[in-house]
Amino acid sequence: METVSIRHIDNIPALFMVWDADIKAKDVSQAYQQITTELDQSETLKYIIVDLTSNPNMPFAETLRGALYGPYKHPMLKQWLVVGDHQVGHMVSRLLFSTTGKKHVIWFDSIEDAYDHIENEVEISGN
């Protein structure tokens, strides 16, 4: 069973990335590859909602490398909407920003807040 899963979300331009508590490093790489493939095939910008509320044992190197060399700089990526307060996740976010100059990560306390952000963004842009 995958320890990092990617799902489509109906009716909004987003993917949902869920991290289990006990992560296998190979699943991180596969999840980033799946997101990149989804973005390659997308005709619209996509948000990635990342659920870290399980406080996963996030493998630092695989997470940073997977994001940096995968979807983080993809032209169809709108934003990473990360839910939860995760120390390694914050470190990865800061390193991605300092490496790329792209501030694509926004942190939220709840999944509902992330959904509200998308709804507000879509409403403002008129899409």
KEKOL-521239 format. One record per atom (N, C-alpha, C, O, CB): residue in three letters; atom name; x, y, z; residue number from 1. Coordinates in Angstrom, 3 decimals, padded with zeros to 6 digits, always signed. Atoms other than C-alpha are relative to their C-alpha. Glycine has a CB too. Layout:
# KEKOL-521239
  aa at       xx       yy       zz   i
 ALA CA        X        Y        Z NUM
...
END
This chain:
# KEKOL-521239
  aa at       xx       yy       zz   i
 MET  N +000.825 -001.185 +000.000   1
 MET CA +000.000 +000.000 +000.000   1
 MET  C +000.874 +001.256 +000.000   1
 MET  O +001.894 +001.317 +000.687   1
 MET CB -000.941 -000.006 +001.207   1
 GLU  N -000.760 -001.241 +000.085   2
 GLU CA +001.216 +003.495 -000.867   2
 GLU  C -000.087 +000.776 +001.308   2
 GLU  O -001.144 +000.841 +001.935   2
 GLU CB -000.505 +000.861 -001.161   2
 THR  N +000.002 -000.807 -001.221   3
 THR CA +002.248 +005.665 +002.065   3
 THR  C -000.134 +001.494 -000.316   3
 THR  O -000.354 +002.304 +000.584   3
 THR CB +001.283 -000.253 +000.804   3
 VAL  N +000.286 -001.355 +000.484   4
 VAL CA +001.961 +008.872 -000.009   4
 VAL  C -000.907 -000.191 -001.207   4
 VAL  O -000.509 -000.808 -002.196   4
 VAL CB +001.335 +000.819 -000.369   4
 SER  N +000.946 +000.226 +001.091   5
 SER CA -001.112 +008.984 -002.228   5
 SER  C -000.432 +001.318 -000.620   5
 SER  O -000.435 +002.367 +000.025   5
 SER CB -001.224 -000.774 +000.501   5
 ILE  N +000.462 -001.154 +000.765   6
 ILE CA -002.373 +011.367 -004.897   6
 ILE  C -001.405 -000.306 -000.498   6
 ILE  O -001.663 -001.366 -001.068   6
 ILE CB +000.968 +000.329 -001.193   6
 ARG  N +001.380 +000.153 +000.479   7
 ARG CA -006.064 +011.864 -005.645   7
 ARG  C -000.437 +001.263 -000.720   7
 ARG  O +000.029 +002.364 -000.424   7
 ARG CB -000.965 -000.313 +001.172   7
 HIS  N +000.638 -001.137 +000.652   8
 HIS CA -008.043 +014.080 -007.970   8
 HIS  C -001.087 +000.545 +000.915   8
 HIS  O -001.651 -000.180 +001.734   8
 HIS CB -000.587 -000.402 -001.383   8
 ILE  N +001.090 -000.623 -000.738   9
 ILE CA -010.502 +016.528 -006.470   9
 ILE  C -001.006 +000.499 -001.031   9
 ILE  O -000.658 +001.257 -001.936   9
 ILE CB +000.513 +001.173 +000.929   9
 ASP  N +001.037 -000.397 +000.948  10
 ASP CA -013.784 +016.993 -008.306  10
 ASP  C -000.296 +001.491 +000.099  10
 ASP  O -000.314 +002.068 +001.186  10
 ASP CB -001.276 -000.804 +000.242  10
 ASN  N +000.505 -001.373 +000.123  11
 ASN CA -014.812 +020.458 -009.475  11
 ASN  C +000.964 +001.117 +000.381  11
 ASN  O +000.571 +002.284 +000.357  11
 ASN CB -001.194 +000.133 +000.823  11
 ILE  N -000.988 -001.060 -000.212  12
 ILE CA -011.625 +022.326 -008.533  12
 ILE  C +001.321 -000.425 -000.649  12
 ILE  O +001.599 -001.619 -000.768  12
 ILE CB +000.196 +000.295 +001.533  12
 PRO  N -001.263 +000.335 +000.671  13
 PRO CA -008.233 +022.539 -010.272  13
 PRO  C +001.088 -000.370 +001.008  13
 PRO  O +002.027 +000.392 +001.237  13
 PRO CB +000.471 +001.178 -000.866  13
 ALA  N -000.935 +000.378 -001.063  14
 ALA CA -006.356 +020.613 -007.606  14
 ALA  C +000.195 -001.505 +000.065  14
 ALA  O -000.647 -002.290 -000.371  14
 ALA CB -000.493 +000.513 +001.345  14
 LEU  N -000.293 +001.382 -000.375  15
 LEU CA -004.730 +017.357 -006.607  15
 LEU  C +000.168 -000.025 +001.512  15
 LEU  O +000.547 +000.974 +002.122  15
 LEU CB +001.287 -000.550 -000.735  15
 PHE  N -000.083 +000.164 -001.444  16
 PHE CA -004.763 +016.022 -003.058  16
 PHE  C +001.092 -001.024 +000.295  16
 PHE  O +000.998 -002.178 -000.124  16
 PHE CB -001.378 -000.444 +000.607  16
 MET  N -001.135 +000.852 -000.354  17
 MET CA -001.506 +014.570 -001.692  17
 MET  C -000.082 -000.303 +001.490  17
 MET  O +000.023 +000.602 +002.318  17
 MET CB +001.366 +000.682 -000.364  17
 VAL  N +000.161 +000.398 -001.399  18
 VAL CA -001.936 +012.599 +001.538  18
 VAL  C +001.215 -000.819 +000.441  18
 VAL  O +001.585 -001.807 -000.194  18
 VAL CB -001.315 -000.816 +000.198  18
 TRP  N -001.147 +000.696 -000.582  19
 TRP CA +001.029 +011.519 +003.657  19
 TRP  C -000.466 -000.787 +001.223  19
 TRP  O -001.043 -000.218 +002.151  19
 TRP CB +001.133 +001.005 +000.384  19
 ASP  N +000.251 +000.818 -001.185  20
 ASP CA +000.565 +008.602 +006.063  20
 ASP  C +001.067 +000.319 +001.049  20
 ASP  O +002.035 +001.023 +000.761  20
 ASP CB +000.000 -001.527 -000.357  20
 ALA  N -000.968 -000.250 -001.064  21
 ALA CA +002.423 +008.659 +009.369  21
 ALA  C +001.327 -000.703 -000.262  21
 ALA  O +002.389 -000.132 -000.014  21
 ALA CB -000.565 -000.448 +001.336  21
 ASP  N -001.208 +000.797 +000.222  22
 ASP CA +004.909 +005.924 +008.385  22
 ASP  C +000.284 -000.050 -001.500  22
 ASP  O -000.365 -000.799 -002.230  22
 ASP CB -000.158 -001.447 +000.589  22
 ILE  N -000.269 -000.197 +001.424  23
 ILE CA +006.420 +006.858 +005.002  23
 ILE  C +001.120 -000.916 -000.500  23
 ILE  O +002.124 -001.129 +000.181  23
 ILE CB +000.365 +001.458 -000.266  23
 LYS  N -001.052 +000.720 +000.712  24
 LYS CA +008.393 +004.693 +002.595  24
 LYS  C +000.586 +000.960 -001.031  24
 LYS  O -000.155 +001.568 -001.803  24
 LYS CB -000.550 -001.316 -000.682  24
 ALA  N -000.666 -000.971 +000.876  25
 ALA CA +010.967 +006.763 +000.671  25
 ALA  C -000.369 -000.189 -001.468  25
 ALA  O -000.516 +000.796 -002.192  25
 ALA CB +001.504 -000.103 +000.162  25
 LYS  N +000.329 +000.237 +001.403  26
 LYS CA +010.117 +005.099 -002.654  26
 LYS  C -001.375 +000.563 -000.357  26
 LYS  O -001.607 +000.965 -001.498  26
 LYS CB +000.045 -001.495 -000.307  26
 ASP  N +001.334 -000.546 +000.243  27
 ASP CA +006.503 +006.237 -002.285  27
 ASP  C +000.045 +001.514 -000.221  27
 ASP  O -000.772 +002.060 -000.962  27
 ASP CB -000.925 -000.331 +001.173  27
 VAL  N -000.152 -001.443 +000.183  28
 VAL CA +007.653 +009.869 -002.045  28
 VAL  C +000.376 +000.288 -001.444  28
 VAL  O -000.238 +001.137 -002.092  28
 VAL CB +001.067 +000.577 +000.968  28
 SER  N -000.435 -000.190 +001.390  29
 SER CA +009.463 +009.651 -005.382  29
 SER  C -001.122 -000.301 -000.980  29
 SER  O -001.337 +000.447 -001.934  29
 SER CB +001.206 -000.886 -000.308  29
 GLN  N +001.102 +000.375 +000.894  30
 GLN CA +006.528 +007.888 -007.025  30
 GLN  C -001.116 +001.038 +000.021  30
 GLN  O -001.709 +001.332 -001.017  30
 GLN CB -000.560 -001.369 +000.391  30
 ALA  N +001.060 -001.010 -000.106  31
 ALA CA +004.064 +010.489 -005.734  31
 ALA  C +000.385 +001.260 -000.776  31
 ALA  O -000.444 +001.828 -001.486  31
 ALA CB -000.277 +000.347 +001.485  31
 TYR  N -000.433 -001.184 +000.753  32
 TYR CA +006.123 +013.368 -007.132  32
 TYR  C -000.009 -000.270 -001.506  32
 TYR  O -000.349 +000.614 -002.292  32
 TYR CB +001.409 +000.434 +000.448  32
 GLN  N +000.077 +000.355 +001.426  33
 GLN CA +006.404 +011.541 -010.462  33
 GLN  C -001.439 +000.040 -000.489  33
 GLN  O -001.706 +000.517 -001.592  33
 GLN CB +000.599 -001.396 -000.246  33
 GLN  N +001.411 -000.015 +000.379  34
 GLN CA +002.625 +011.099 -010.518  34
 GLN  C -000.515 +001.434 -000.128  34
 GLN  O -001.245 +001.746 -001.069  34
 GLN CB -000.838 -000.776 +001.029  34
 ILE  N +000.418 -001.404 +000.075  35
 ILE CA +002.063 +014.804 -009.791  35
 ILE  C +000.563 +000.646 -001.263  35
 ILE  O -000.149 +001.374 -001.955  35
 ILE CB +000.464 +000.781 +001.257  35
 THR  N -000.620 -000.568 +001.207  36
 THR CA +004.494 +015.762 -012.562  36
 THR  C -000.732 -000.467 -001.243  36
 THR  O -000.984 +000.329 -002.148  36
 THR CB +001.488 -000.388 -000.087  36
 THR  N +000.754 +000.528 +001.144  37
 THR CA +002.664 +013.500 -015.008  37
 THR  C -001.357 +000.687 -000.115  37
 THR  O -001.778 +001.061 -001.210  37
 THR CB -000.188 -001.525 +000.132  37
 GLU  N +001.300 -000.683 -000.002  38
 GLU CA -000.671 +015.035 -013.997  38
 GLU  C +000.151 +001.440 -000.500  38
 GLU  O -000.668 +001.913 -001.287  38
 GLU CB -000.618 -000.011 +001.422  38
 LEU  N -000.220 -001.370 +000.443  39
 LEU CA +000.744 +018.538 -014.485  39
 LEU  C +000.359 +000.053 -001.488  39
 LEU  O -000.065 +000.966 -002.196  39
 LEU CB +001.106 +000.652 +000.832  39
 ASP  N -000.344 +000.069 +001.431  40
 ASP CA +002.219 +017.554 -017.873  40
 ASP  C -001.250 -000.097 -000.866  40
 ASP  O -001.294 +000.456 -001.965  40
 ASP CB +000.916 -001.202 -000.276  40
 GLN  N +001.218 +000.247 +000.766  41
 GLN CA -001.260 +016.509 -019.009  41
 GLN  C -001.076 +001.063 +000.219  41
 GLN  O -002.112 +001.041 -000.445  41
 GLN CB -000.554 -001.352 +000.356  41
 SER  N +001.019 -000.980 -000.362  42
 SER CA -003.118 +019.470 -017.511  42
 SER  C -000.019 +001.185 -000.965  42
 SER  O +001.019 +001.627 -001.457  42
 SER CB +000.233 +000.493 +001.420  42
 GLU  N +000.168 -001.201 +000.814  43
 GLU CA -004.494 +022.346 -019.540  43
 GLU  C -000.221 +001.233 +000.861  43
 GLU  O -000.265 +002.348 +000.342  43
 GLU CB -001.163 -000.173 -000.962  43
 THR  N +000.189 -001.113 -000.921  44
 THR CA -005.043 +024.507 -016.451  44
 THR  C +001.003 -000.103 +001.140  44
 THR  O +001.503 -001.182 +001.454  44
 THR CB -001.444 +000.023 +000.547  44
 LEU  N -000.865 -000.004 -001.176  45
 LEU CA -002.893 +025.554 -013.524  45
 LEU  C -000.658 -000.810 +001.110  45
 LEU  O -001.878 -000.789 +001.269  45
 LEU CB +000.290 +001.449 +000.474  45
 LYS  N +000.524 +000.867 -001.066  46
 LYS CA -003.256 +023.167 -010.586  46
 LYS  C +000.607 +000.377 +001.351  46
 LYS  O +001.780 +000.731 +001.464  46
 LYS CB +000.292 -001.485 -000.315  46
 TYR  N -000.430 -000.075 -001.396  47
 TYR CA -003.063 +023.527 -006.840  47
 TYR  C +000.292 -001.426 +000.451  47
 TYR  O -000.321 -002.381 -000.026  47
 TYR CB -001.094 +000.690 +000.919  47
 ILE  N -000.254 +001.289 -000.637  48
 ILE CA -001.576 +020.685 -004.829  48
 ILE  C -000.267 +000.203 +001.492  48
 ILE  O +000.464 +000.925 +002.170  48
 ILE CB +001.484 -000.522 -000.274  48
 ILE  N +000.282 -000.042 -001.430  49
 ILE CA -003.179 +020.286 -001.407  49
 ILE  C +000.760 -001.161 +000.635  49
 ILE  O +000.569 -002.319 +000.262  49
 ILE CB -001.555 -000.085 +000.297  49
 VAL  N -000.856 +000.997 -000.641  50
 VAL CA -000.702 +018.448 +000.828  50
 VAL  C -000.440 -000.164 +001.453  50
 VAL  O -000.368 +000.780 +002.240  50
 VAL CB +001.507 +000.411 -000.085  50
 ASP  N +000.476 +000.282 -001.350  51
 ASP CA -002.071 +016.807 +003.977  51
 ASP  C +001.116 -000.634 +000.829  51
 ASP  O +001.466 -001.799 +000.640  51
 ASP CB -001.237 -000.926 -000.040  51
 LEU  N -001.049 +000.489 -000.898  52
 LEU CA +000.644 +016.478 +006.627  52
 LEU  C -000.513 -000.143 +001.429  52
 LEU  O +000.279 -000.192 +002.371  52
 LEU CB +001.206 +000.941 -000.030  52
 THR  N +000.582 +000.048 -001.342  53
 THR CA -001.766 +016.220 +009.565  53
 THR  C +000.301 -001.288 +000.759  53
 THR  O +000.103 -001.352 +001.972  53
 THR CB -001.480 +000.176 -000.093  53
 SER  N -000.370 +001.246 -000.683  54
 SER CA -000.621 +012.666 +010.309  54
 SER  C +001.386 +000.089 +000.632  54
 SER  O +001.854 -000.866 +001.253  54
 SER CB -000.045 -001.171 -000.980  54
 ASN  N -001.365 -000.213 -000.492  55
 ASN CA +002.795 +014.137 +011.269  55
 ASN  C +000.935 -001.102 -000.508  55
 ASN  O +001.520 -001.841 +000.283  55
 ASN CB +000.017 +000.044 +001.546  55
 PRO  N -000.773 +001.101 +000.582  56
 PRO CA +004.637 +011.829 +008.846  56
 PRO  C +001.490 +000.079 +000.306  56
 PRO  O +002.039 +001.150 +000.562  56
 PRO CB -000.198 -000.025 -001.488  56
 ASN  N -001.457 +000.072 -000.116  57
 ASN CA +008.223 +010.660 +009.233  57
 ASN  C +000.578 +000.296 -001.386  57
 ASN  O +001.090 -000.600 -002.057  57
 ASN CB +000.477 -001.416 +000.542  57
 MET  N -000.350 -000.442 +001.343  58
 MET CA +009.064 +012.645 +006.089  58
 MET  C +001.503 -000.172 -000.257  58
 MET  O +002.321 +000.415 +000.451  58
 MET CB -000.412 +001.467 -000.202  58
 PRO  N -001.418 +000.144 +000.338  59
 PRO CA +012.351 +011.530 +004.489  59
 PRO  C +000.490 +001.277 -000.683  59
 PRO  O +000.068 +001.595 -001.795  59
 PRO CB +000.233 -001.241 -000.919  59
 PHE  N -000.416 -001.331 +000.442  60
 PHE CA +014.143 +014.859 +004.034  60
 PHE  C +000.566 +000.003 -001.420  60
 PHE  O +000.082 +000.749 -002.271  60
 PHE CB +001.031 +000.556 +000.954  60
 ALA  N -000.677 -000.033 +001.302  61
 ALA CA +016.398 +014.076 +001.046  61
 ALA  C -000.955 -000.346 -001.143  61
 ALA  O -000.968 +000.340 -002.165  61
 ALA CB +001.185 -000.970 -000.002  61
 GLU  N +000.933 +000.416 +001.054  62
 GLU CA +013.726 +012.275 -000.989  62
 GLU  C -001.076 +001.053 -000.240  62
 GLU  O -001.488 +001.281 -001.378  62
 GLU CB -000.653 -001.336 +000.365  62
 THR  N +001.037 -001.017 +000.122  63
 THR CA +011.162 +014.983 -000.280  63
 THR  C +000.536 +001.222 -000.733  63
 THR  O -000.101 +001.717 -001.663  63
 THR CB -000.531 +000.399 +001.383  63
 LEU  N -000.601 -001.168 +000.650  64
 LEU CA +013.451 +017.856 -001.255  64
 LEU  C +000.327 -000.292 -001.459  64
 LEU  O -000.031 +000.483 -002.347  64
 LEU CB +001.267 +000.434 +000.744  64
 ARG  N -000.395 +000.370 +001.369  65
 ARG CA +014.846 +016.090 -004.328  65
 ARG  C -001.227 -000.238 -000.881  65
 ARG  O -001.272 +000.220 -002.023  65
 ARG CB +000.889 -001.264 +000.018  65
 GLY  N +001.199 +000.296 +000.776  66
 GLY CA +011.431 +014.844 -005.458  66
 GLY  C -000.746 +001.253 -000.419  66
 GLY  O -001.209 +001.352 -001.555  66
 GLY CB -000.918 -000.890 +000.790  66
 ALA  N +000.696 -001.249 +000.318  67
 ALA CA +009.869 +018.307 -005.283  67
 ALA  C +000.828 +000.862 -000.940  67
 ALA  O +000.312 +001.376 -001.933  67
 ALA CB -000.318 +000.779 +001.279  67
 LEU  N -000.863 -000.897 +000.767  68
 LEU CA +012.841 +020.224 -006.681  68
 LEU  C +000.172 -000.455 -001.442  68
 LEU  O +000.098 +000.360 -002.362  68
 LEU CB +001.354 +000.108 +000.662  68
 TYR  N -000.229 +000.510 +001.354  69
 TYR CA +013.469 +017.981 -009.680  69
 TYR  C -001.271 -000.532 -000.643  69
 TYR  O -001.231 -001.109 -001.730  69
 TYR CB +001.046 -001.090 +000.027  69
 GLY  N +001.285 +000.432 +000.526  70
 GLY CA +009.799 +017.210 -010.183  70
 GLY  C -000.930 +001.181 -000.180  70
 GLY  O -000.660 +002.067 -000.991  70
 GLY CB -000.635 -001.035 +000.917  70
 PRO  N +001.060 -000.968 +000.281  71
 PRO CA +006.715 +019.381 -009.896  71
 PRO  C +000.221 +001.418 +000.505  71
 PRO  O -000.505 +002.315 +000.075  71
 PRO CB -001.239 -000.493 +000.567  71
 TYR  N -000.085 -001.321 -000.626  72
 TYR CA +007.979 +022.378 -007.878  72
 TYR  C +000.145 +001.145 -001.005  72
 TYR  O -000.436 +002.213 -000.812  72
 TYR CB +001.161 +000.028 +000.953  72
 LYS  N -000.224 -001.052 +000.996  73
 LYS CA +009.108 +024.364 -010.933  73
 LYS  C -000.862 -000.180 -001.250  73
 LYS  O -000.660 +000.514 -002.246  73
 LYS CB +001.465 +000.031 -000.395  73
 HIS  N +000.830 +000.297 +001.172  74
 HIS CA +006.471 +022.974 -013.307  74
 HIS  C -000.853 +001.217 -000.371  74
 HIS  O -001.423 +001.855 +000.514  74
 HIS CB -000.905 -001.230 +000.271  74
 PRO  N +000.780 -001.184 +000.404  75
 PRO CA +004.743 +025.703 -015.363  75
 PRO  C -001.502 -000.116 +000.261  75
 PRO  O -002.193 +000.902 +000.275  75
 PRO CB +000.216 +000.262 -001.459  75
 MET  N +001.437 +000.164 -000.269  76
 MET CA +001.282 +024.216 -014.625  76
 MET  C -000.316 -000.069 +001.496  76
 MET  O -001.469 -000.267 +001.878  76
 MET CB -000.513 -001.257 -000.683  76
 LEU  N +000.214 -000.016 -001.450  77
 LEU CA +001.763 +024.324 -010.843  77
 LEU  C -000.401 +001.405 +000.428  77
 LEU  O +000.319 +002.368 +000.166  77
 LEU CB +001.277 -000.464 +000.763  77
 LYS  N +000.443 -001.301 -000.543  78
 LYS CA -000.215 +027.143 -009.224  78
 LYS  C +000.622 +000.212 +001.376  78
 LYS  O +001.374 +001.166 +001.575  78
 LYS CB -001.563 +000.072 +000.090  78
 GLN  N -000.530 -000.122 -001.361  79
 GLN CA +000.629 +026.598 -005.540  79
 GLN  C -000.071 -001.346 +000.712  79
 GLN  O -000.895 -002.201 +000.385  79
 GLN CB -000.778 +001.073 +000.799  79
 TRP  N +000.078 +001.093 -000.965  80
 TRP CA +001.356 +023.995 -002.891  80
 TRP  C -000.747 +000.545 +001.207  80
 TRP  O -000.314 +001.538 +001.792  80
 TRP CB +001.434 -000.551 +000.396  80
 LEU  N +000.780 -000.407 -001.172  81
 LEU CA -001.255 +024.343 -000.132  81
 LEU  C +000.192 -001.088 +001.049  81
 LEU  O -000.428 -002.149 +000.976  81
 LEU CB -001.538 +000.211 -000.350  81
 VAL  N -000.417 +001.027 -000.951  82
 VAL CA +000.207 +022.496 +002.831  82
 VAL  C -000.774 +000.154 +001.302  82
 VAL  O -000.856 +001.243 +001.871  82
 VAL CB +001.521 +000.079 +000.262  82
 VAL  N +000.826 +000.015 -001.203  83
 VAL CA -001.960 +021.523 +005.796  83
 VAL  C +000.740 -000.756 +001.098  83
 VAL  O +001.169 -001.895 +000.911  83
 VAL CB -001.389 -000.646 -000.281  83
 GLY  N -000.691 +000.606 -001.133  84
 GLY CA -000.392 +020.816 +009.167  84
 GLY  C +001.232 +000.814 +000.341  84
 GLY  O +001.695 +001.626 -000.460  84
 GLY CB +000.385 -001.461 -000.305  84
 ASP  N -001.211 -000.696 -000.439  85
 ASP CA +002.570 +022.108 +011.124  85
 ASP  C +001.088 -001.054 +000.118  85
 ASP  O +001.108 -001.838 +001.068  85
 ASP CB -000.219 +000.769 +001.370  85
 HIS  N -000.978 +001.078 +000.090  86
 HIS CA +005.534 +019.963 +010.189  86
 HIS  C +001.391 +000.598 -000.161  86
 HIS  O +001.657 +001.302 -001.135  86
 HIS CB -000.329 -000.955 -001.180  86
 GLN  N -001.330 -000.610 -000.023  87
 GLN CA +009.137 +020.896 +010.997  87
 GLN  C +000.805 -000.308 -001.261  87
 GLN  O +001.374 +000.606 -001.858  87
 GLN CB +000.765 -000.476 +001.221  87
 VAL  N -000.758 +000.355 +001.207  88
 VAL CA +010.760 +018.979 +008.115  88
 VAL  C -000.651 +000.631 -001.231  88
 VAL  O +000.039 +001.100 -002.136  88
 VAL CB +000.085 -001.545 -000.165  88
 GLY  N +000.703 -000.633 +001.107  89
 GLY CA +008.077 +020.251 +005.752  89
 GLY  C +000.345 +001.477 -000.135  89
 GLY  O +000.548 +001.972 -001.244  89
 GLY CB -001.490 -000.162 +000.176  89
 HIS  N -000.386 -001.420 +000.026  90
 HIS CA +008.876 +023.852 +006.716  90
 HIS  C +001.430 +000.166 -000.501  90
 HIS  O +001.717 +001.090 -001.263  90
 HIS CB -000.141 +000.626 +001.402  90
 MET  N -001.384 -000.060 +000.463  91
 MET CA +012.586 +023.193 +006.173  91
 MET  C +000.078 -000.199 -001.508  91
 MET  O +000.772 +000.543 -002.203  91
 MET CB +000.851 -001.053 +000.715  91
 VAL  N +000.021 +000.266 +001.438  92
 VAL CA +011.927 +021.723 +002.723  92
 VAL  C -000.549 +001.212 -000.738  92
 VAL  O +000.001 +001.616 -001.763  92
 VAL CB -000.846 -001.257 -000.319  92
 SER  N +000.614 -001.175 +000.618  93
 SER CA +009.695 +024.687 +001.872  93
 SER  C +000.989 +001.156 -000.103  93
 SER  O +001.104 +001.787 -001.153  93
 SER CB -001.230 +000.435 +000.795  93
 ARG  N -000.990 -001.095 +000.006  94
 ARG CA +012.382 +027.213 +002.848  94
 ARG  C +001.133 -000.277 -000.982  94
 ARG  O +001.581 +000.630 -001.684  94
 ARG CB +000.576 +000.209 +001.411  94
 LEU  N -001.083 +000.345 +000.931  95
 LEU CA +015.060 +025.360 +000.881  95
 LEU  C -000.453 +000.089 -001.459  95
 LEU  O +000.307 +000.535 -002.319  95
 LEU CB +000.519 -001.410 +000.295  95
 LEU  N +000.519 -000.117 +001.364  96
 LEU CA +012.864 +025.146 -002.220  96
 LEU  C -000.074 +001.459 -000.420  96
 LEU  O +000.272 +001.798 -001.552  96
 LEU CB -001.385 -000.654 -000.112  96
 PHE  N +000.073 -001.423 +000.301  97
 PHE CA +012.269 +028.894 -002.038  97
 PHE  C +001.395 +000.589 -000.211  97
 PHE  O +001.620 +001.318 -001.176  97
 PHE CB -000.725 +000.743 +001.125  97
 SER  N -001.339 -000.583 +000.127  98
 SER CA +015.943 +029.752 -001.475  98
 SER  C +000.738 -000.525 -001.234  98
 SER  O +001.584 +000.170 -001.798  98
 SER CB +000.820 -000.295 +001.256  98
 THR  N -000.650 +000.587 +001.174  99
 THR CA +017.014 +027.429 -004.294  99
 THR  C -000.588 +000.520 -001.310  99
 THR  O +000.144 +000.766 -002.268  99
 THR CB -000.116 -001.514 +000.045  99
 THR  N +000.671 -000.348 +001.256 100
 THR CA +014.441 +028.462 -006.898 100
 THR  C -000.443 +001.457 -000.089 100
 THR  O -000.644 +001.975 -001.188 100
 THR CB -001.191 -000.881 -000.185 100
 GLY  N +000.547 -001.354 -000.011 101
 GLY CA +013.298 +031.937 -005.836 101
 GLY  C -001.512 +000.017 -000.179 101
 GLY  O -002.111 +001.090 -000.253 101
 GLY CB +000.648 +000.826 -001.084 101
 LYS  N +001.454 +000.109 +000.187 102
 LYS CA +009.710 +030.676 -006.273 102
 LYS  C -000.654 -000.323 +001.347 102
 LYS  O -000.346 -001.333 +001.981 102
 LYS CB -000.352 -001.100 -001.068 102
 LYS  N +000.708 +000.230 -001.274 103
 LYS CA +007.448 +031.000 -003.237 103
 LYS  C -001.351 -000.614 -000.326 103
 LYS  O -002.361 +000.087 -000.395 103
 LYS CB -000.171 +001.339 +000.826 103
 HIS  N +001.199 +000.729 +000.408 104
 HIS CA +004.885 +028.339 -004.171 104
 HIS  C -000.738 -000.650 +001.162 104
 HIS  O -001.794 -001.246 +000.950 104
 HIS CB +000.365 -001.049 -001.002 104
 VAL  N +000.577 +000.741 -001.123 105
 VAL CA +004.089 +027.042 -000.671 105
 VAL  C -000.731 +000.952 +000.948 105
 VAL  O -000.179 +001.960 +001.389 105
 VAL CB +001.099 -000.775 +000.760 105
 ILE  N +000.782 -000.721 -000.997 106
 ILE CA +001.327 +028.374 +001.576 106
 ILE  C -000.450 -001.028 +001.038 106
 ILE  O -000.903 -002.116 +000.683 106
 ILE CB -001.236 +000.754 -000.652 106
 TRP  N +000.342 +000.914 -001.091 107
 TRP CA +000.661 +026.776 +004.975 107
 TRP  C -001.378 +000.324 +000.571 107
 TRP  O -001.756 +001.489 +000.690 107
 TRP CB +001.061 +000.068 +001.110 107
 PHE  N +001.347 -000.132 -000.549 108
 PHE CA -002.803 +026.191 +006.444 108
 PHE  C -000.155 -000.890 +001.224 108
 PHE  O +000.551 -001.886 +001.386 108
 PHE CB -001.061 -000.354 -001.061 108
 ASP  N +000.294 +000.791 -001.197 109
 ASP CA -004.196 +024.893 +009.725 109
 ASP  C -000.960 -001.143 -000.292 109
 ASP  O -000.969 -002.147 +000.420 109
 ASP CB -000.579 +000.888 +001.084 109
 SER  N +000.996 +001.038 +000.290 110
 SER CA -006.973 +022.863 +008.084 110
 SER  C -000.187 -000.153 -001.508 110
 SER  O +000.120 +000.745 -002.292 110
 SER CB -001.352 +000.336 +000.675 110
 ILE  N +000.293 +000.259 +001.407 111
 ILE CA -007.962 +021.292 +004.798 111
 ILE  C -001.084 +000.952 -000.484 111
 ILE  O -001.052 +001.405 -001.629 111
 ILE CB -000.435 -001.470 -000.212 111
 GLU  N +001.064 -000.936 +000.367 112
 GLU CA -011.058 +023.481 +004.807 112
 GLU  C +000.568 +001.368 -000.350 112
 GLU  O +000.101 +002.008 -001.292 112
 GLU CB -001.013 +000.131 +001.139 112
 ASP  N -000.640 -001.287 +000.300 113
 ASP CA -008.837 +026.596 +004.912 113
 ASP  C +000.674 -000.024 -001.370 113
 ASP  O +000.636 +000.965 -002.101 113
 ASP CB +001.029 +000.352 +001.084 113
 ALA  N -000.630 +000.128 +001.314 114
 ALA CA -006.920 +025.321 +001.883 114
 ALA  C -001.052 +000.056 -001.108 114
 ALA  O -000.854 +000.724 -002.123 114
 ALA CB +000.800 -001.314 -000.088 114
 TYR  N +001.099 -000.056 +000.978 115
 TYR CA -010.187 +024.732 -000.006 115
 TYR  C -000.532 +001.425 -000.137 115
 TYR  O -000.783 +001.889 -001.249 115
 TYR CB -001.145 -000.955 +000.414 115
 ASP  N +000.483 -001.382 +000.038 116
 ASP CA -011.374 +028.232 +000.939 116
 ASP  C +000.956 +000.888 -000.794 116
 ASP  O +000.519 +001.763 -001.542 116
 ASP CB -000.170 +000.549 +001.427 116
 HIS  N -000.999 -000.771 +000.741 117
 HIS CA -008.124 +029.665 -000.433 117
 HIS  C -000.197 -000.193 -001.509 117
 HIS  O -000.189 +000.774 -002.271 117
 HIS CB +001.435 -000.420 +000.418 117
 ILE  N +000.212 +000.275 +001.430 118
 ILE CA -008.706 +027.958 -003.787 118
 ILE  C -001.278 +000.674 -000.478 118
 ILE  O -001.285 +001.326 -001.523 118
 ILE CB -000.068 -001.527 -000.266 118
 GLU  N +001.271 -000.620 +000.403 119
 GLU CA -012.320 +029.101 -003.920 119
 GLU  C +000.143 +001.509 -000.153 119
 GLU  O -000.372 +002.086 -001.110 119
 GLU CB -001.098 -000.317 +001.024 119
 ASN  N -000.206 -001.445 +000.078 120
 ASN CA -011.276 +032.699 -003.215 120
 ASN  C +000.860 +000.376 -001.199 120
 ASN  O +000.567 +001.354 -001.886 120
 ASN CB +000.643 +000.513 +001.282 120
 GLU  N -000.875 -000.265 +001.136 121
 GLU CA -008.486 +032.578 -005.806 121
 GLU  C -000.745 -000.156 -001.321 121
 GLU  O -000.618 +000.681 -002.215 121
 GLU CB +001.208 -000.930 +000.034 121
 VAL  N +000.740 +000.266 +001.229 122
 VAL CA -010.746 +031.086 -008.477 122
 VAL  C -001.061 +001.077 -000.210 122
 VAL  O -001.274 +001.538 -001.331 122
 VAL CB -000.651 -001.404 +000.044 122
 GLU  N +001.030 -001.037 +000.079 123
 GLU CA -013.503 +033.600 -007.676 123
 GLU  C +000.608 +001.337 -000.435 123
 GLU  O +000.021 +002.047 -001.251 123
 GLU CB -000.712 +000.155 +001.360 123
 ILE  N -000.660 -001.258 +000.336 124
 ILE CA -011.073 +036.536 -007.910 124
 ILE  C +000.439 +000.014 -001.461 124
 ILE  O +000.316 +001.033 -002.140 124
 ILE CB +001.207 +000.230 +000.915 124
 SER  N -000.485 +000.053 +001.390 125
 SER CA -009.641 +035.371 -011.239 125
 SER  C -001.132 -000.157 -001.000 125
 SER  O -000.919 -000.019 -002.204 125
 SER CB +000.984 -001.146 -000.169 125
 GLY  N +001.151 +000.124 +000.886 126
 GLY CA -013.126 +034.802 -012.640 126
 GLY  C -000.131 -001.340 -000.684 126
 GLY  O -000.911 -001.476 -001.627 126
 GLY CB +000.061 +001.045 -001.022 126
 ASN  N +000.090 +001.345 +000.594 127
 ASN CA -012.599 +031.117 -013.463 127
 ASN  C -000.973 -000.858 +000.747 127
 ASN  O -001.176 -002.018 +000.389 127
 ASN CB +001.358 -000.677 -000.025 127
END
